[in-house]
Every structure is written in C-alpha cells, then in structure tokens.
Amino acid sequence: MPAQARRSQTVKVRDVAREAGVAVGTVSRVLNDHPTVTRELRERVERAMAHLGYEVDVTAQSMRAGRSRLVACAIRDFDIPRFALFIKEAEAVLREARYTLLLASTTNRPEVEIALLSAFRRRRVDGVMMTLSDEQHRDVREALSEAPMPVLLIDRNRIEALDRVTADHRQGARLATSHLLGLGHRRIAVLVGDTKAFPSRSRLEGLREAYAAAGVMPDPRLLRDNVLSSEEAYRATASLMSLADPPTALFVAAMDMLGGCLRALRTMGIAVGDGISVVAGSDSDLAELHTPPITAIAWDLAAMGRHAATMLLERMRGDEIERGRGLTVPTELIIRGSTRPVAN
C-alpha cells in the first residue's frame, strides 16, 4: 500500500508491532523511551513507524507518561547573534534525547519572567533554561521556588539552589584590562550592561582586580553602566569621547554593543587603533572582520549550550546528583590590531 494511502488511515501500535516483528509492548517501550530498549530495536521500530506513516499522539502520550517532551529556553532577547550557538548546541542535545525545544524572550523584565514560568507550568514543560534580569527580585525567586519543573540558569549565579552554567567573565575582564594597562593606557573607558546581572558584576570585579594588581586607580567618570542596546552604546561612546580629557582606550564589556560604539567612533572621525584602542567584551564576526580587527574576549558558547542541556536532562531524569550544581566555561583574550600602545 502506498505511504500516502496508509497515512490516510489510522495506523495503530499493533500495526507498527506487526511491521517491525516485535510485541506491542516493545513498541510502547520505544515510544516512551524506556531505558531497556536497545539502539537496534529502537531503529527497527522507528523504520516501521516511518514506513506505515505512524504519527505519535503527543498529547495523549504526555498525559499517559506525565511528561510533555518539551523544554523551554527563555533569554533576554533574540538580538544577540552569538547566542544562537548556545541554542543550536542545546537543541541538538535535547533532540537526541527526543525533546523539543521552545524559545521565548524575557525582554529582561521580571514580570515577563514570572509570566513565562507560569505559562511553562501550564504547558507542562519538563524543564526550563533561562536568564534572569534580577536574581534578587523577590517575586521572581518565589516563582522559581514554586516551579514544578527543574530550572537551569544561564550565566546567572546567585540562586544556589538551582543548577547554572556560566562563563568566567571576571577572568576575561581581568585579562582585557591588564592588556590595556600593559600597553600604557590609564584612561580606560568601560561600558557594561545591567549591573544586577552576573556578567556585568563579574566584569567589573575583574577590571578592579587588574587595576589593583597594577597599582593604578580607575577613573569612575569613565564608567558607563546599564548599557543595554546598540543605541545606548552609541550615545555612551559619543559622550565619553566628547570629554575634555577623553579616554585612550575603550573596553566595550556589554555583550553585543560593539556595533554602536564603532558607529559613534566613525561618526566622530576617531580611528580605531590609531585614535583609540578598543576591546570587545564578546568576540563576534564584527570584531573579527572589522579593520583593524578588534581585540576581544572569547568563550565557548556552544559548549555552554551542550553543558546546560546535559545538566538539565540529568535533573529531569531524577539522577542522584547534588543540589545546585555550577559549571563555569573559561574565557580567553584574543589580541588583534585594535589595541596599541598609548600615544606619547
């Protein structure tokens, strides 16, 4: 019978069992991901399902198994291109485990984070990976504590009861600042994001450590915090470069704000490298392809995605693991042509 004709009829589990030459119970175990099912047996049943055009009733299966086979990932916004690496690798790990990944944006607002957690609960998702705008927000912490599913935090570290995957932003900022100080720069302007969030807090800690190690005092007037958009980065850079005594170096520690800074420098006729040294807090295609290429902090976002998905799967399976695990991905400084010794 042609596949299209078979799909027009109702194919039952017993039909799949007959086609695969196995018992009905074996097909059920395959459909429910029973750990005793071998790879060879699973592939044989899946071939039979494909041949007959069998489609799983996901809703019914979820009700029987008590799980939806859905995992949600909620991030600040979708405007950070490099974060696609995290999503891609996490999705691959989850898909291998037969889960579907749902994406949502928190818009970096606590009320949205709370609403999303409620929506995920109603959808009966099996696990959540998410960023938070403010880890100390009382209502957000309460919503997390009441969540019936495991929640893993992305680049957040203050809620010790939850699993988390972070990058070592402190080390990255320390390396970047030490590099600029070593080139003779003392007036180093810094743009950071939301100081309530772990990445910006960590970057500021690393910066201060580098200054202390060099025996130099930073100028607080050269710090611009809570820079959360490219337009804000443009305005902050223009403001800094308009000072009577402008900085000789610019550390763009806010993720994905490099474009706004470079646009401001170009508008003002200030050459990167010759006119000012620039370090990006997150490596990107823009940093690599700019002329001159931009010195940047880098870390493996793909590895973060794989680790996050793997840790969440372990928690969802109920593995006997310690409460509130943390995994940190190292950072490195890629030195390129945008950072040069300070002009005499």
PEHU-V972285 format. One line per field, one symbol per residue. ss: DSSP state (H for helix, E for strand, L for the rest). phi: phi as a letter, one per 30 degrees, with the letter a starting at -180 (. if undefined). burial: I if it has 24 or more other C-alpha atoms within 12 Angstrom, else O. Layout:
BEGIN
ss = ???
phi = ???
burial = ???
END
This chain:
BEGIN
ss = LLHHHHHLLLLLHHHHHHHHLLLHHHHHHHHLLLLLLLHHHHHHHHHHHHHHLLLLLHHHHHHHHLLLLEEEEEELLLLLLLHHHHHHHHHHHHHHLLLEEEEEELLLLHHHHHHHHHHHHHLLLLEEEELLLLLLLHHHHHHHHHLLLEEEEELLLLLLLLEEEEELHHHHHHHHHHHHHHLLLLLEEEELLLLLLHHHHHHHHHHHHHHHHHLLLLLHHHEELLLLLHHHHHHHHHHHHLLLLLLLEEEELLLLLHHHHHHHHHHLLLLELLLEEEEELLLLHHHHHLLLLLEEEEELHHHHHHHHHHHHHHHHHLLLLLLLLEEEELEEEELLLLLLLLLL
phi = .eedddddcdccedddddddibdedddddddchdddddddddddddddddddidbddddddddddibcicbcbcbeaccceddddddeddddddddcicccccbcdhhbedddddddddddddhddabcacbdbdcdddddddddcddcdbccchbbccddcdabbcddddddddddddddddjdbccdbcbddddceededddddddddddddibcdcddccbchdcbddddddddddddcdebddcbbcddddiceedddddddddicddjddadbbcdbdadeddcdcdecebdbaddddedddddddddddddiedbddidbbccdcbccdbddcbeddd
burial = OOOOOOOOOOIOIOIIIOIIOOOOOIIIIIIIIOOOOOOOIIOIIIOIIOOIIIIOOOOOOOOOOOIIIIIIIIIIIOOIOIIOOIIIIIIIIIOOIOIIIIIIIIIIIIOIIIOIIIOIIOIIIIIIIIIIIIIOOOOIIOIIOOIOIIIIIIIIIIIOOIIIIIIIIIIIIIIIIIIIIIOOIIIIIIIIIIIIIIIIIIIIIIIIIIIOOOOOOIOOOIIIIIIIIIOIIIIIIIIIIOOOOIIIIIIIIIIIIIIIIIIIIOOOOIIIIOIIIIIIIIIIOIIIOIOIIIIIIIIIIIIIIIIIIIIIIIIIOOOOOOOOIIIIIOIIIIIIIIIIOIOO
END
